Amino acid sequence: MYSNQVQISNLTLVNSPSWNVHPIYSSDIIIQHLTILAPVDSPNTDGIDPDSCTNTKIEDSFVVSGDDCIAVKSGWDQYGIKFNMPTKNLVIRRFTCISPDSATIALGSEMSGGIEDVRAEDITAINTESGVRIKTAVGRGAYVKDIYVRRMTLNTMKYVFWMTGSYGSHPDPGFDPKALPVIKGINYRDIVADNVTYSARLDGIENDPFTDICISNVNIKLTTKPKELQWNCTNIQGVTNQVTPEPCNLLPEKEIDCPFPEDRLPIDNVKLKICSISGNF
């Protein structure tokens, strides 16, 4: 908590009773070469949860979990709104997840301080419930925006794309029902998925749609017993290009490559310092 220049690397973490790695209110964080193992039927065993953090890099790591492999957070309902510390400038690269009941990368549901500028690439998921999932609800407020994902390889998935606007868990009854979250600028490209049950379930919030969704160059191969309705979409707006199976009418075809920023974030200029120890013990 409240730390700067945090480095966590080359560790194996086994059978935590709850979240494994949870930096909060911190900045300039490098997380590399972690192996995190939990039983796949154990709830709340999230792998890595950057929470109200700025300039974070997660690379070259492997998580088996009963919950989200990575969960990006920034505070819950009125408490997160009041504290007002977003998670931003997050890089995720070369990451592998196994989680049959949860997401490879979750954004939320505690996102009431805001989440912005997340860049995830070269992501692998096997026997996992969903790829990148956005979770929010009335009462959360704030935003999830400027999210960029490319080069995902997925195998044996329930959902490829999943956005939930009715994730209604609240810490207490004191949340503001007028605090509506803003979900916009969500970009997915270059995704291959095999053995999939649903291509997408995208549920925005009535009178508060999720907007500026872009999905391009996606090839989804279905399981032998897929759901008949492959794209279930409500209260969303966006475009798609070269996506199979054919998306819903709320995501019309447009000749576009969804963006992925090419500039370097500040965390990419921070070098990992290797510590050593010697002597007689």
C-alpha positions in Angstrom: 0.0 0.0 0.0 1.1 3.6 -0.8 4.4 2.4 -2.3 6.5 3.4 -5.3 8.9 1.3 -7.3 7.6 -2.1 -6.3 9.1 -5.2 -8.0 7.8 -8.7 -7.6 9.5 -11.4 -9.7 10.5 -15.1 -10.0 8.2 -16.4 -7.4 5.8 -19.4 -7.2 2.7 -18.7 -5.0 0.6 -21.8 -4.0 -2.8 -22.2 -2.4 -3.5 -18.7 -1.1 -6.8 -18.5 0.7 -7.7 -15.2 -1.2 -6.1 -12.8 -3.6 -2.5 -13.6 -4.3 -0.8 -10.3 -5.4 -2.6 -7.1 -4.5 -0.8 -3.8 -4.9 -3.0 -0.9 -3.9 -2.6 2.9 -4.0 0.9 2.4 -5.5 2.9 3.2 -8.6 5.8 2.1 -10.8 5.1 -1.6 -10.3 6.8 -4.4 -12.2 5.4 -8.0 -11.8 7.3 -10.6 -13.9 7.9 -14.3 -14.0 5.3 -15.3 -11.5 3.6 -18.7 -11.2 0.4 -18.7 -9.2 -1.4 -21.9 -8.5 -4.8 -22.4 -6.7 -7.4 -25.1 -7.0 -9.8 -24.2 -9.8 -12.8 -24.7 -7.5 -11.6 -22.2 -4.9 -13.4 -18.8 -4.9 -11.7 -15.4 -4.5 -8.2 -16.8 -5.3 -7.5 -14.0 -7.9 -4.0 -14.1 -9.3 -2.9 -10.5 -9.6 -5.1 -7.5 -8.7 -3.7 -4.0 -9.4 -6.0 -1.7 -7.4 -5.9 2.1 -7.7 -2.3 1.8 -9.1 -0.5 3.9 -11.8 2.2 2.6 -14.1 2.1 -1.1 -13.7 3.6 -3.9 -15.8 2.6 -7.6 -15.6 4.7 -9.9 -17.9 5.6 -13.5 -18.5 3.4 -15.0 -15.8 1.2 -18.0 -15.4 -1.9 -18.3 -13.2 -4.2 -21.2 -12.4 -7.1 -19.9 -10.3 -10.7 -20.4 -9.1 -11.3 -16.7 -9.8 -10.0 -14.0 -12.2 -6.4 -14.5 -13.2 -5.9 -10.7 -13.3 -8.5 -8.4 -11.8 -8.1 -4.6 -12.3 -9.8 -2.6 -9.6 -10.0 0.9 -8.1 -12.5 1.0 -5.3 -16.1 0.0 -4.5 -19.2 2.2 -4.9 -19.3 5.4 -2.8 -16.0 4.6 -1.2 -14.1 4.4 -4.4 -15.8 7.5 -5.8 -14.8 9.5 -2.7 -11.2 8.2 -2.7 -11.0 8.9 -6.5 -7.7 7.1 -7.3 -7.9 5.3 -10.7 -5.9 2.4 -12.0 -4.2 3.7 -15.2 -1.3 3.0 -17.5 -1.3 -0.8 -17.1 0.6 -3.1 -19.4 -0.1 -6.8 -19.5 2.1 -9.0 -21.8 2.8 -12.7 -22.4 0.3 -13.9 -19.8 -1.3 -17.4 -19.5 -4.4 -18.2 -17.5 -6.5 -21.3 -16.6 -9.7 -20.5 -14.7 -12.8 -22.5 -15.6 -15.2 -20.2 -13.6 -13.7 -16.7 -14.2 -12.0 -14.3 -16.5 -8.5 -14.2 -17.9 -8.5 -10.4 -17.3 -11.4 -8.7 -15.4 -11.9 -5.0 -15.3 -13.9 -4.3 -12.2 -16.3 -4.9 -10.7 -14.8 -2.5 -8.1 -13.9 0.3 -10.5 -15.4 3.3 -8.8 -12.1 5.3 -8.9 -11.9 4.6 -12.7 -9.8 2.4 -15.0 -8.1 3.8 -18.0 -5.3 3.1 -20.5 -4.9 -0.7 -20.2 -2.9 -2.5 -22.8 -2.9 -6.3 -23.0 -1.2 -8.3 -25.7 0.0 -11.9 -26.3 -2.5 -13.4 -23.9 -3.3 -17.1 -23.7 -6.2 -18.7 -21.9 -7.1 -22.4 -21.7 -10.2 -23.8 -20.1 -11.2 -20.4 -18.9 -14.7 -18.8 -18.6 -14.0 -15.7 -20.5 -11.2 -13.6 -22.1 -11.4 -10.0 -21.0 -14.5 -9.3 -18.9 -15.8 -5.8 -17.9 -17.9 -5.9 -14.7 -19.8 -2.9 -13.4 -23.2 -1.8 -12.1 -25.4 1.1 -11.2 -23.8 2.7 -8.2 -20.2 2.2 -9.3 -19.9 5.6 -11.1 -16.5 6.5 -12.7 -15.4 4.8 -15.9 -13.6 2.0 -17.8 -12.1 3.6 -20.9 -9.3 3.3 -23.4 -8.8 -0.4 -23.1 -6.7 -2.1 -25.8 -6.3 -5.8 -26.3 -4.6 -7.7 -29.1 -3.2 -11.1 -30.0 -5.2 -13.4 -27.7 -5.2 -17.2 -28.2 -8.1 -18.9 -26.4 -9.0 -22.5 -26.1 -12.1 -24.0 -24.5 -14.0 -20.9 -23.4 -17.5 -20.2 -22.3 -17.3 -16.6 -23.6 -14.8 -14.8 -25.7 -16.3 -11.3 -25.1 -18.2 -10.5 -21.9 -19.4 -7.2 -20.5 -21.7 -7.1 -17.5 -23.6 -3.9 -16.5 -25.6 -5.6 -13.7 -22.9 -6.9 -11.5 -24.9 -5.9 -8.5 -22.8 -6.7 -5.5 -22.5 -3.7 -3.1 -20.6 -3.3 0.2 -23.7 -1.8 1.9 -27.0 0.0 1.0 -25.3 3.5 0.9 -24.4 3.5 -2.8 -25.8 6.2 -5.0 -28.3 4.8 -7.6 -27.6 7.8 -9.8 -23.8 7.0 -10.0 -23.7 5.5 -13.5 -20.4 4.1 -14.9 -19.1 5.3 -18.2 -17.7 2.4 -20.4 -16.2 3.5 -23.6 -13.2 3.0 -25.9 -13.0 -0.8 -25.6 -10.8 -2.3 -28.4 -10.2 -5.9 -29.2 -8.2 -7.2 -32.2 -6.3 -10.2 -33.6 -8.0 -13.0 -31.6 -8.2 -16.7 -32.3 -10.5 -18.8 -30.2 -11.4 -22.5 -30.4 -14.0 -24.7 -28.7 -16.2 -21.8 -27.6 -19.8 -22.0 -26.3 -20.8 -18.3 -26.7 -19.0 -15.8 -28.8 -20.2 -12.8 -26.8 -22.5 -11.6 -24.1 -22.4 -7.8 -24.0 -24.9 -6.2 -21.6 -24.7 -2.4 -21.0 -27.0 -0.5 -18.7 -30.4 0.9 -19.7 -30.0 4.6 -20.4 -26.3 4.3 -19.9 -25.0 2.2 -22.9 -21.4 1.0 -23.3 -20.0 2.9 -26.3 -17.1 3.0 -28.8 -16.6 -0.8 -28.8 -14.3 -2.0 -31.6 -13.7 -5.6 -32.5 -11.6 -6.6 -35.5 -9.9 -9.7 -37.0 -11.4 -12.3 -34.8 -11.9 -16.0 -35.7 -14.1 -18.0 -33.2 -14.6 -21.7 -33.7 -17.4 -23.2 -31.7 -17.8 -26.2 -29.6 -19.8 -29.2 -30.9 -22.8 -28.0 -28.9 -22.7 -24.2 -29.1 -25.5 -21.9 -28.0 -27.9 -20.9 -30.8 -27.7 -17.2 -30.0 -23.9 -16.5 -30.4 -24.0 -12.7 -29.8 -26.3 -11.5 -27.1 -26.1 -7.7 -27.1 -28.1 -5.0 -25.2 -27.4 -1.3 -24.5 -24.1 -1.2 -26.4 -22.7 0.7 -29.4 -19.7 0.0 -31.6 -18.3 -1.6 -34.8 -16.7 -4.8 -36.0 -14.6 -5.9 -38.9 -13.7 -9.4 -40.1 -15.3 -11.2 -37.2 -16.8 -14.7 -37.2 -19.4 -15.8 -36.2 -21.3 -12.7 -37.4 -21.8 -10.2 -34.6 -25.1 -8.7 -33.5 -26.8 -5.8 -35.2 -25.6 -3.3 -32.6 -22.0 -3.9 -33.8 -22.3 -3.3 -37.5 -19.5 -4.1 -40.0 -17.0 -1.3 -40.8 -13.7 -1.4 -42.6 -11.5 -0.6 -39.6 -8.6 -2.0 -37.7 -9.2 -1.4 -34.0 -6.4 0.7 -32.5 -3.6 -0.3 -30.3 -1.2 2.4 -29.1 2.4 2.2 -30.3 3.8 4.7 -27.8 5.7 3.4 -24.7 4.2 4.0 -21.3 6.6 5.2 -18.6 6.7 1.8 -16.9 8.5 0.4 -19.9 11.5 2.6 -19.1 11.8 1.3 -15.6 14.4 -1.5 -15.3 14.0 -4.5 -13.1 16.7 -4.5 -10.5 18.0 -7.9 -9.5 18.9 -8.3 -5.9 21.4 -10.9 -4.7 22.7 -12.0 -1.3 25.9 -13.8 -0.3 27.5 -15.0 2.8 27.5 -17.9 5.3 24.3 -18.9 7.0 
